[in-house]
Amino acid sequence: MNIDPMELMKNFQGLQGSIAEMQAKLSSMRITGFAGGDMVRVELNGHMQVIDIRITREAIDPDDIGITEELVKAAFNDAVQRVRERISEEASSMTGGLNLSGLGGFPFGGSGSQA
């Protein structure tokens, strides 16, 4: 099998462009997770960074703060799951449907992507 260095370089440059495009999409992505019937909202960007948290007064019980803590965790986990799904969709469209779920350590990947 002959390897064409020019073809490899062209493919690498295309990959670099795709990675830069994905990084831009991750930065501009805004996904919201919900809990408690919309009493708690957590908004993340595509890098899994918290952008905003909204908690209604109804979600706060001064006598049982643990309920509010559980709602915040649930909303965060919902947002993380939604971000992972969106990243998976974006990655799939960029790779022509190639399944990248076996790649751990990436937000759209397997076991290494736990938050």
HELIX and SHEET records of a PDB file:
HELIX    1   1 PRO A    5  SER A   28  1                                  24    
HELIX    2   2 ARG A   57  ALA A   59  5                                   3    
HELIX    3   3 ILE A   65  MET A   94  1                                  30    
HELIX    4   4 SER A  111  SER A  113  5                                   3    
SHEET    1   A 3 ARG A  30  ALA A  35  0                                        
SHEET    2   A 3 VAL A  40  ASN A  45 -1                                        
SHEET    3   A 3 VAL A  50  ILE A  55 -1                                        
END                                                                             
